[in-house]
Amino acid sequence: MPRAYSSDLRERLTAAVAAGMSRNEAADVFSVAISTAVKWMQRLRDSGSVAAKPSGGSTSPLEQHTERILAIVRERPDATLKELQAALRKKGIHSSKSALDRFLARHKITRKKKSLLAAEQKRKDVARARRK
């Protein structure tokens, strides 16, 4: 994502417009798009500041269901993403596999094939022991 324009540039442009220059002229002089000059002036009018809006910091909707998701993962540590997704859907939590994968990564839960194969082997050993 591109960086925000500097505060200095924003202040110089808005000062030029406040001094009587048109937004179009100011945009040309300061080498920004006309729409940028218009938006900066609107921002100055509405908030009294031309500072850039904060960026980033969004939160996944899955975070509000953290305890429920982690409980399902503890119940079924060897489940695939698709199986976890289906289990969550039954509990009314809808998510894409990629969002679920990112959630698990944020919570340091790995889905390594090696550990999944080990869990599968353990399940087979338990089943074999029960049959004997």
C-alpha positions, 0 to 999 in steps of 0.5 A: 500500500502506498504511503500517505502524503507528508503533512508538510505537503498537505499543509502547504496545499491547503494554505495555498487554497486558503490564500485564494488559489483554486483547488485545481491550480493548487493540485497542479502546483503541488503535483497531486491529483485534483481529487486529492486537493478537494479531499484535503480541503473537505477534511480540513473543513470537516475536522480542522486537520489535514493529517492523514487518516490512520491506516491498518489495524483491522480485526478479524470477525473470528476474534470475537469467537476465539474461545469457541474456535479454540475449544473446537480445535482442542477437541479435534486437534487433527482436523483439517481446515475444511473439517474445522470450517464445517464444525464452526458452521454448525455452531453458527460461525461462518468463515473462509478457509483462508481466514480460519488459517490466518486465525490459527496462525495468529494464535500459534496453532500449526497445521503441520502435515507431520503432526496430522499424520502422527495423530492419524497413526495414534488413532489407528493404534487406538482402534487396533488396540480396541479390536484386540 
